[in-house]
Amino acid sequence: MNTVTLLALLSLVFAGAMFGFFFAWVCSTMWGLDNTDPEVAVTAMQAMNASVRNWVFAPTYFGTPALLIVTALAALRVRERGAAFCFALAGVLYILGAMLPTMTVNVPLNEALASVGTPLDAVQAREAWNDYSTPWQFWNTVRAVNSGMALALAGWGLSRMNRTAPGNRAVH
């Protein structure tokens, strides 16, 4: 396996991990929290937000765009222009569509929720959760969609590689 293919596979795995991370929040975690007592939801989300900054998440979250761009440059170096375009576009899409909303919307919402003291009375808990959950979920869905598109582009880039190599030519 050559270096570019290895980078492409790692890019695919990293992009897939981030898509899965954001997607799980869309289709299970937040819906579950919305269906529980608001004070429990606030407390649980505060705990999850405090735990997400860890040695497993950080390299994947920050490494995904770097890996996608490095893969694009490596593919370009070996004249895999179509693949390079796919990986570069995936990296840009992840930065603009996943990282930017995270830094400008989701993290500030998380920090605001972290400042909410508990225990809360029922009305305060419902207000705090409603103020948080709706915008957080909208922007998380944006992150999931963009991460999914980055994953698809990485897969497409990988599939475009080595199409013209002697062993990959169609026999007519």
Phi and psi restraints in degrees (value plus and minus 20) as a CYANA .aco file:
   2 ASN   PHI    -104.1   -64.1
   2 ASN   PSI     149.2   189.2
   3 THR   PHI     -81.7   -41.7
   3 THR   PSI     -61.9   -21.9
   4 VAL   PHI     -85.1   -45.1
   4 VAL   PSI     -60.8   -20.8
   5 THR   PHI     -85.2   -45.2
   5 THR   PSI     -60.9   -20.9
   6 LEU   PHI     -82.0   -42.0
   6 LEU   PSI     -65.2   -25.2
   7 LEU   PHI     -81.1   -41.1
   7 LEU   PSI     -60.7   -20.7
   8 ALA   PHI     -83.9   -43.9
   8 ALA   PSI     -62.1   -22.1
   9 LEU   PHI     -85.1   -45.1
   9 LEU   PSI     -63.1   -23.1
  10 LEU   PHI     -82.9   -42.9
  10 LEU   PSI     -60.0   -20.0
  11 SER   PHI     -79.5   -39.5
  11 SER   PSI     -63.2   -23.2
  12 LEU   PHI     -82.8   -42.8
  12 LEU   PSI     -64.0   -24.0
  13 VAL   PHI     -85.4   -45.4
  13 VAL   PSI     -65.8   -25.8
  14 PHE   PHI     -84.3   -44.3
  14 PHE   PSI     -65.4   -25.4
  15 ALA   PHI     -82.4   -42.4
  15 ALA   PSI     -58.5   -18.5
  16 GLY   PHI     -85.8   -45.8
  16 GLY   PSI     -59.0   -19.0
  17 ALA   PHI     -82.8   -42.8
  17 ALA   PSI     -62.7   -22.7
  18 MET   PHI     -91.6   -51.6
  18 MET   PSI     -58.6   -18.6
  19 PHE   PHI     -80.5   -40.5
  19 PHE   PSI     -65.8   -25.8
  20 GLY   PHI     -81.6   -41.6
  20 GLY   PSI     -59.0   -19.0
  21 PHE   PHI     -81.1   -41.1
  21 PHE   PSI     -72.9   -32.9
  22 PHE   PHI     -87.2   -47.2
  22 PHE   PSI     -58.5   -18.5
  23 PHE   PHI     -83.9   -43.9
  23 PHE   PSI     -59.5   -19.5
  24 ALA   PHI     -81.5   -41.5
  24 ALA   PSI     -56.3   -16.3
  25 TRP   PHI     -86.1   -46.1
  25 TRP   PSI     -57.0   -17.0
  26 VAL   PHI     -84.5   -44.5
  26 VAL   PSI     -69.9   -29.9
  27 CYS   PHI    -122.7   -82.7
  27 CYS   PSI     -15.9    24.1
  28 SER   PHI    -168.7  -128.7
  28 SER   PSI     -78.6   -38.6
  29 THR   PHI     -78.7   -38.7
  29 THR   PSI     -73.5   -33.5
  30 MET   PHI     -89.9   -49.9
  30 MET   PSI     -56.8   -16.8
  31 TRP   PHI     -83.4   -43.4
  31 TRP   PSI     -59.0   -19.0
  32 GLY   PHI     -83.9   -43.9
  32 GLY   PSI     -64.5   -24.5
  33 LEU   PHI     -85.7   -45.7
  33 LEU   PSI     -56.8   -16.8
  34 ASP   PHI     -82.9   -42.9
  34 ASP   PSI     -45.7    -5.7
  35 ASN   PHI    -116.7   -76.7
  35 ASN   PSI      -7.6    32.4
  36 THR   PHI    -135.5   -95.5
  36 THR   PSI     155.9   195.9
  37 ASP   PHI     -77.6   -37.6
  37 ASP   PSI     111.8   151.8
  38 PRO   PHI     -76.4   -36.4
  38 PRO   PSI     -56.1   -16.1
  39 GLU   PHI     -87.2   -47.2
  39 GLU   PSI     -58.2   -18.2
  40 VAL   PHI     -84.1   -44.1
  40 VAL   PSI     -61.6   -21.6
  41 ALA   PHI     -81.3   -41.3
  41 ALA   PSI     -65.7   -25.7
  42 VAL   PHI     -80.6   -40.6
  42 VAL   PSI     -69.5   -29.5
  43 THR   PHI     -83.6   -43.6
  43 THR   PSI     -63.1   -23.1
  44 ALA   PHI     -84.6   -44.6
  44 ALA   PSI     -63.6   -23.6
  45 MET   PHI     -87.1   -47.1
  45 MET   PSI     -57.5   -17.5
  46 GLN   PHI     -79.1   -39.1
  46 GLN   PSI     -63.4   -23.4
  47 ALA   PHI     -86.8   -46.8
  47 ALA   PSI     -61.7   -21.7
  48 MET   PHI     -85.7   -45.7
  48 MET   PSI     -62.5   -22.5
  49 ASN   PHI     -83.4   -43.4
  49 ASN   PSI     -56.7   -16.7
  50 ALA   PHI     -89.1   -49.1
  50 ALA   PSI     -49.3    -9.3
  51 SER   PHI    -109.0   -69.0
  51 SER   PSI     -35.6     4.4
  52 VAL   PHI     -92.7   -52.7
  52 VAL   PSI     -43.7    -3.7
  53 ARG   PHI    -101.5   -61.5
  53 ARG   PSI      68.0   108.0
  54 ASN   PHI    -161.9  -121.9
  54 ASN   PSI     156.0   196.0
  55 TRP   PHI     -92.0   -52.0
  55 TRP   PSI     -33.9     6.1
  56 VAL   PHI    -108.7   -68.7
  56 VAL   PSI     -65.9   -25.9
  57 PHE   PHI     -91.6   -51.6
  57 PHE   PSI     -67.8   -27.8
  58 ALA   PHI     -75.9   -35.9
  58 ALA   PSI     -69.3   -29.3
  59 PRO   PHI     -83.6   -43.6
  59 PRO   PSI     -52.9   -12.9
  60 THR   PHI     -93.8   -53.8
  60 THR   PSI     -66.8   -26.8
  61 TYR   PHI     -81.5   -41.5
  61 TYR   PSI     -71.2   -31.2
  62 PHE   PHI    -101.1   -61.1
  62 PHE   PSI     -48.0    -8.0
  63 GLY   PHI     -96.3   -56.3
  63 GLY   PSI     -45.8    -5.8
  64 THR   PHI     -77.9   -37.9
  64 THR   PSI     -73.7   -33.7
  65 PRO   PHI     -86.1   -46.1
  65 PRO   PSI     -56.9   -16.9
  66 ALA   PHI     -82.2   -42.2
  66 ALA   PSI     -65.2   -25.2
  67 LEU   PHI     -84.7   -44.7
  67 LEU   PSI     -61.2   -21.2
  68 LEU   PHI     -81.8   -41.8
  68 LEU   PSI     -62.6   -22.6
  69 ILE   PHI     -90.2   -50.2
  69 ILE   PSI     -62.1   -22.1
  70 VAL   PHI     -81.2   -41.2
  70 VAL   PSI     -60.8   -20.8
  71 THR   PHI     -83.4   -43.4
  71 THR   PSI     -61.5   -21.5
  72 ALA   PHI     -80.2   -40.2
  72 ALA   PSI     -65.1   -25.1
  73 LEU   PHI     -85.3   -45.3
  73 LEU   PSI     -61.1   -21.1
  74 ALA   PHI     -84.9   -44.9
  74 ALA   PSI     -60.2   -20.2
  75 ALA   PHI     -86.3   -46.3
  75 ALA   PSI     -59.4   -19.4
  76 LEU   PHI     -83.6   -43.6
  76 LEU   PSI     -59.2   -19.2
  77 ARG   PHI     -81.3   -41.3
  77 ARG   PSI     -53.0   -13.0
  78 VAL   PHI    -120.0   -80.0
  78 VAL   PSI      -0.5    39.5
  79 ARG   PHI      44.8    84.8
  79 ARG   PSI      13.1    53.1
  80 GLU   PHI    -118.0   -78.0
  80 GLU   PSI      50.1    90.1
  81 ARG   PHI     -83.9   -43.9
  81 ARG   PSI     -61.5   -21.5
  82 GLY   PHI     -82.9   -42.9
  82 GLY   PSI     -64.2   -24.2
  83 ALA   PHI     -85.9   -45.9
  83 ALA   PSI     -62.3   -22.3
  84 ALA   PHI     -78.6   -38.6
  84 ALA   PSI     -63.3   -23.3
  85 PHE   PHI     -80.3   -40.3
  85 PHE   PSI     -65.1   -25.1
  86 CYS   PHI     -81.5   -41.5
  86 CYS   PSI     -65.4   -25.4
  87 PHE   PHI     -89.0   -49.0
  87 PHE   PSI     -59.0   -19.0
  88 ALA   PHI     -84.5   -44.5
  88 ALA   PSI     -65.5   -25.5
  89 LEU   PHI     -82.8   -42.8
  89 LEU   PSI     -59.4   -19.4
  90 ALA   PHI     -81.1   -41.1
  90 ALA   PSI     -62.9   -22.9
  91 GLY   PHI     -84.0   -44.0
  91 GLY   PSI     -65.0   -25.0
  92 VAL   PHI     -85.0   -45.0
  92 VAL   PSI     -63.7   -23.7
  93 LEU   PHI     -81.7   -41.7
  93 LEU   PSI     -61.6   -21.6
  94 TYR   PHI     -84.7   -44.7
  94 TYR   PSI     -63.3   -23.3
  95 ILE   PHI     -82.5   -42.5
  95 ILE   PSI     -70.3   -30.3
  96 LEU   PHI     -96.6   -56.6
  96 LEU   PSI     -55.2   -15.2
  97 GLY   PHI    -118.6   -78.6
  97 GLY   PSI     -34.6     5.4
  98 ALA   PHI    -140.6  -100.6
  98 ALA   PSI     -71.0   -31.0
  99 MET   PHI     -91.3   -51.3
  99 MET   PSI     -64.7   -24.7
 100 LEU   PHI     -80.7   -40.7
 100 LEU   PSI     -68.7   -28.7
 101 PRO   PHI     -81.5   -41.5
 101 PRO   PSI     -55.3   -15.3
 102 THR   PHI     -79.5   -39.5
 102 THR   PSI     -70.3   -30.3
 103 MET   PHI     -92.7   -52.7
 103 MET   PSI     -54.0   -14.0
 104 THR   PHI    -115.4   -75.4
 104 THR   PSI     -40.7    -0.7
 105 VAL   PHI    -145.0  -105.0
 105 VAL   PSI     -80.2   -40.2
 106 ASN   PHI     -84.5   -44.5
 106 ASN   PSI     -65.2   -25.2
 107 VAL   PHI     -84.5   -44.5
 107 VAL   PSI     -65.8   -25.8
 108 PRO   PHI     -79.2   -39.2
 108 PRO   PSI     -58.0   -18.0
 109 LEU   PHI     -83.4   -43.4
 109 LEU   PSI     -60.8   -20.8
 110 ASN   PHI     -82.4   -42.4
 110 ASN   PSI     -62.2   -22.2
 111 GLU   PHI     -86.4   -46.4
 111 GLU   PSI     -58.2   -18.2
 112 ALA   PHI     -84.8   -44.8
 112 ALA   PSI     -61.5   -21.5
 113 LEU   PHI     -86.2   -46.2
 113 LEU   PSI     -56.1   -16.1
 114 ALA   PHI     -82.6   -42.6
 114 ALA   PSI     -48.1    -8.1
 115 SER   PHI    -102.0   -62.0
 115 SER   PSI     -27.7    12.3
 116 VAL   PHI     -96.3   -56.3
 116 VAL   PSI      98.4   138.4
 117 GLY   PHI     -97.9   -57.9
 117 GLY   PSI     126.9   166.9
 118 THR   PHI    -142.3  -102.3
 118 THR   PSI     133.0   173.0
 119 PRO   PHI     -99.1   -59.1
 119 PRO   PSI     134.9   174.9
 120 LEU   PHI    -135.1   -95.1
 120 LEU   PSI     131.8   171.8
 121 ASP   PHI     -95.7   -55.7
 121 ASP   PSI     148.8   188.8
 122 ALA   PHI     -78.8   -38.8
 122 ALA   PSI     -61.3   -21.3
 123 VAL   PHI     -88.1   -48.1
 123 VAL   PSI     -65.9   -25.9
 124 GLN   PHI     -81.9   -41.9
 124 GLN   PSI     -61.9   -21.9
 125 ALA   PHI     -84.2   -44.2
 125 ALA   PSI     -64.6   -24.6
 126 ARG   PHI     -82.9   -42.9
 126 ARG   PSI     -64.0   -24.0
 127 GLU   PHI     -83.9   -43.9
 127 GLU   PSI     -65.6   -25.6
 128 ALA   PHI     -81.8   -41.8
 128 ALA   PSI     -64.4   -24.4
 129 TRP   PHI     -88.7   -48.7
 129 TRP   PSI     -64.1   -24.1
 130 ASN   PHI     -83.4   -43.4
 130 ASN   PSI     -59.8   -19.8
 131 ASP   PHI     -83.8   -43.8
 131 ASP   PSI     -50.2   -10.2
 132 TYR   PHI    -109.3   -69.3
 132 TYR   PSI     -72.3   -32.3
 133 SER   PHI     -81.4   -41.4
 133 SER   PSI     -67.8   -27.8
 134 THR   PHI     -82.0   -42.0
 134 THR   PSI     -73.8   -33.8
 135 PRO   PHI     -87.8   -47.8
 135 PRO   PSI     -56.3   -16.3
 136 TRP   PHI     -81.6   -41.6
 136 TRP   PSI     -64.4   -24.4
 137 GLN   PHI     -86.4   -46.4
 137 GLN   PSI     -59.7   -19.7
 138 PHE   PHI     -78.3   -38.3
 138 PHE   PSI     -70.8   -30.8
 139 TRP   PHI     -91.9   -51.9
 139 TRP   PSI     -48.7    -8.7
 140 ASN   PHI     -87.4   -47.4
 140 ASN   PSI     -56.6   -16.6
 141 THR   PHI     -83.5   -43.5
 141 THR   PSI     -59.9   -19.9
 142 VAL   PHI     -78.4   -38.4
 142 VAL   PSI     -64.3   -24.3
 143 ARG   PHI     -83.4   -43.4
 143 ARG   PSI     -61.6   -21.6
 144 ALA   PHI     -85.4   -45.4
 144 ALA   PSI     -65.7   -25.7
 145 VAL   PHI     -80.9   -40.9
 145 VAL   PSI     -66.8   -26.8
 146 ASN   PHI     -87.7   -47.7
 146 ASN   PSI     -57.0   -17.0
 147 SER   PHI     -86.4   -46.4
 147 SER   PSI     -57.9   -17.9
 148 GLY   PHI     -84.4   -44.4
 148 GLY   PSI     -59.8   -19.8
 149 MET   PHI     -88.0   -48.0
 149 MET   PSI     -57.3   -17.3
 150 ALA   PHI     -83.3   -43.3
 150 ALA   PSI     -61.0   -21.0
 151 LEU   PHI     -81.3   -41.3
 151 LEU   PSI     -65.9   -25.9
 152 ALA   PHI     -82.0   -42.0
 152 ALA   PSI     -61.7   -21.7
 153 LEU   PHI     -84.6   -44.6
 153 LEU   PSI     -58.5   -18.5
 154 ALA   PHI     -84.5   -44.5
 154 ALA   PSI     -61.4   -21.4
 155 GLY   PHI     -83.7   -43.7
 155 GLY   PSI     -61.1   -21.1
 156 TRP   PHI     -85.4   -45.4
 156 TRP   PSI     -62.0   -22.0
 157 GLY   PHI     -80.4   -40.4
 157 GLY   PSI     -64.8   -24.8
 158 LEU   PHI     -81.5   -41.5
 158 LEU   PSI     -60.7   -20.7
 159 SER   PHI     -89.0   -49.0
 159 SER   PSI     -44.1    -4.1
 160 ARG   PHI    -101.9   -61.9
 160 ARG   PSI     -36.1     3.9
 161 MET   PHI     -91.9   -51.9
 161 MET   PSI     124.3   164.3
 162 ASN   PHI      40.8    80.8
 162 ASN   PSI       4.4    44.4
 163 ARG   PHI     -86.1   -46.1
 163 ARG   PSI     -46.0    -6.0
 164 THR   PHI    -123.4   -83.4
 164 THR   PSI     -13.4    26.6
 165 ALA   PHI     -84.9   -44.9
 165 ALA   PSI     126.8   166.8
 166 PRO   PHI     -70.7   -30.7
 166 PRO   PSI     -58.8   -18.8
 167 GLY   PHI     -94.8   -54.8
 167 GLY   PSI     -30.3     9.7
 168 ASN   PHI    -125.5   -85.5
 168 ASN   PSI     -17.6    22.4
 169 ARG   PHI     -96.9   -56.9
 169 ARG   PSI     117.7   157.7
 170 ALA   PHI     -91.7   -51.7
 170 ALA   PSI     123.7   163.7
 171 VAL   PHI    -114.6   -74.6
 171 VAL   PSI     109.0   149.0
